[in-house]
């Protein structure tokens, strides 16, 4: 019974701005930021252009200020360095976001992957793993990738 009460309070309590909800899972902004950072980190030599793409994605997703996006990105980078898997970050998003929101995140993640003008094998694999964990259908995954490539001005060479 005690656990049921705690679970009830956790569902009623809002997430803190960028950290963890009272239930211990990451807040939605932090979960999304970690996924974006994981795509950035998948490229062994990530650059400022990829970090800027993460920043733009966070401001687009959550309508936050530049300073808040910087703080969230820094927190996500710290969290990603110590994370043992992606499921802890995909799970709250998969449970609480509708498919259009998940597709928007996926497209923004593709934007991070293509920010430097090329897509590495590890970036591609990371994207596939995240999309699979978010239960995104293959067709929607491919279309999000095509939209991000077009937005980045990249042809069909890969």
Secondary structure by P-SEA (a helix, b strand, c coil): caaaaaaaaaaacccccccccccccccaaaaaaaaaaaaaaccccccaaaaaaaaaaaaaaccccaaaaaaaaaaaaaaaaaccccccaaaaaaacccaaaaaaaaaaaaaaaaccccccaaaaaaaaaaaaaacccaaaaaaaaaaaaaaacccccc
